[in-house]
Amino acid sequence: MLLNRAYPDIFSEPEAQLLANMLGPPSVARSRTRIIRADVILDQSLYLTRGMLGRYSMDRQGRRQFVGIQIAGDYFDLAAYLLTYLDHDIDALSACEIRPTSHGQLGHLALERPDLYNKLWKISLIDASIDRYWIFRLGRLAGKARVANFLTEMFVRLYARGLCSTTHYELPLSQNDLAEINGMTSVHINRLLGELRLDGLCTLSDGIVRLGNLVGLARVGHYSPEYLYLAPGISAEVRGLLGLRMAAAERLAE
């Protein structure tokens, strides 16, 4: 997946191709393997062309808290270019294909094509916006709303990149993963997934989320996608699928 498909309102096709030409050869990671270890100095940033990754931190007892999910089309560790290392681990949640860009090339890009360099930092800022939304979800939403919100987010992010249909999407997560994402126990997650199923909103089985009532799922989850900064056309389409009114920024753009 080229960057102009992942971010069609940010990168033109020639710009995306130029950045793709900077990428090294792809490597394949098996599901549930370590991609990046916290506190290790890095000399390259990685672009995810296929699959799904999870970011997480651990407490002193080894208990995990997921702090992010990355999907195909994400440049998932750009921050390491300036920070030199990441403060959290990143694991493959499914089989993944990853391509590197050396930090030397990013430095050259900053000098030769500052316009493209700034666009890379724009998508890094979008990642930061997603991080803030995850804080909101964990801090403000409770129970079924929190889980419904997360499941709606994953649909929107995948659909916006053409990675799923409106009826179902792949989510290679266990109930224990969902518990660590939502700050709950596996028992609690199991009960809430059962409630979502009985309400006819969605089901999760064998890594597939089947969407029974997308509008209802978004409503239960108090979900709104402004924080993703989607391209206007995709944003309007997504809001229609979720039964939401046009966002203020979209109205101003008309």
C-alpha angles and dihedrals in degrees: 000000000000121000093249088064093047094044107018094170094050107042128043119215093257091049092049091049092050090053091045089055088059092058120102124229117298123261125199122224123197121234115278096017127130116259101173128011120213119257095015116130111247129204098186141041122227133226119204111221097170137012137019132286133196128214117206145165127209134215124223091273091056095252113150131225115190110225099180149357122221125201135191110298095038123125088209107185107033089130090069089069090074100020093046093215140030124245094218140046125256121206133181110251091189136007104302140193115211133183125196134222115197117234087234089062091049089052090051090049090053089057101038102033109020089164091063092040089056090050090056089054089049090060089046088056089052088055088052089052089054089051090054091050090053088055089052091049094051095041102042111021121071138196117332093006092058094051093043090051092053093047091049091050092053091051092050095048093048095042092049088060096044093252099127144018129242092260104055146347139199116257111173095199131123123220087256089056090051089050091053091047094050100037094244140112122266089245091056092047091050091053094047093048087052090053092050089050094049090048089056093240103118146324131218117207133150092353095307124114109205113200114220098168114007094178090052093047092053091047094051089047095049085231128176123163104213092112090065092064091217122188108274096249094048091043092054091048093049093048089052091052090050094047093244129143121247113283119248092245090054092050091052091050093058 
